[in-house]
Amino acid sequence: MPKRRGSVFSVESRILFLRRHRVILDADLAELYGVAVKHLNQQIKRNQERFPSDFMFQLTAKEHKFLRSQFVTSKKGSGGRRYPPYAFTEHGAIMAATVLNSSRAVQMSVFVVRAFMRLREMLAANRSLAAKIDELENRLDSHDSAIQELIEAIRELMIPEDVPRSRIGFQLPAGKVKA
């Protein structure tokens, strides 16, 4: 799918999975909302009571270092960030749009919500597909054992029975021995 600026697709590509939450980093959110990261973070600090830990959290130094190794970013001392970024959950991203109070932030919050919804739908579809595959495997296992029993029964039927053959020629009556 193409990545278009200001679309659900470009927002989806910025959503990460951290601490068992789907989140978007403050720099990406600020870019989407058309504000500087510094301005976004100032508004967040001024409205701290609107951002509980399930709406927003700051990355640990280890998480930040891992992300920096994943994406090419500047190192400490050569420009760029010098502190770990904030990560916003879906609700935190919406709340950020309300505290920024700009028309662009409100418009882009719709794209952010749709991107989170789309990812949630894809995850649910994948879980459903996985459950169906498990069910199919279980059916195949039970069918495999039934088929195996059927094959064994057919093989037993294919083995010729040992029919006692009657001798051709003269036979002495039982009890009389040749001298």
LINQUI-V270159 format. One record per backbone hydrogen bond with DSSP energy under -0.5 kcal/mol. NH is the residue of the N-H (numbers start at 1). CO is the residue of the C=O. If there is no record, write none. Layout:
((NH:CO) (NH:CO))
This chain:
((4:2) (7:4) (10:4) (11:7) (12:8) (13:9) (14:11) (15:11) (15:12) (16:23) (18:16) (18:21) (21:18) (23:16) (23:21) (24:88) (25:14) (26:86) (29:25) (30:26) (31:27) (32:28) (33:29) (34:30) (34:31) (35:30) (40:36) (41:37) (42:38) (43:39) (44:40) (45:41) (46:42) (47:43) (48:45) (50:47) (51:48) (55:52) (56:52) (57:87) (59:85) (64:60) (65:61) (66:62) (67:63) (68:64) (69:65) (70:66) (71:67) (73:68) (73:71) (78:75) (78:79) (87:57) (88:24) (89:55) (93:89) (94:90) (95:91) (96:92) (97:93) (98:94) (99:95) (100:96) (101:97) (102:97) (106:102) (107:103) (108:104) (109:105) (110:106) (110:107) (111:107) (112:108) (113:109) (114:110) (115:111) (116:112) (117:113) (118:114) (119:115) (120:116) (121:117) (122:118) (123:119) (124:120) (125:121) (126:122) (127:123) (128:124) (129:125) (130:126) (131:127) (132:128) (133:129) (134:130) (135:131) (136:132) (137:133) (138:134) (139:135) (140:136) (141:137) (142:138) (143:139) (144:140) (145:141) (146:142) (147:143) (148:144) (149:145) (150:146) (151:147) (152:148) (153:149) (154:150) (155:151) (156:152) (157:153) (158:154) (159:155) (163:161) (164:162) (176:173) (177:175))
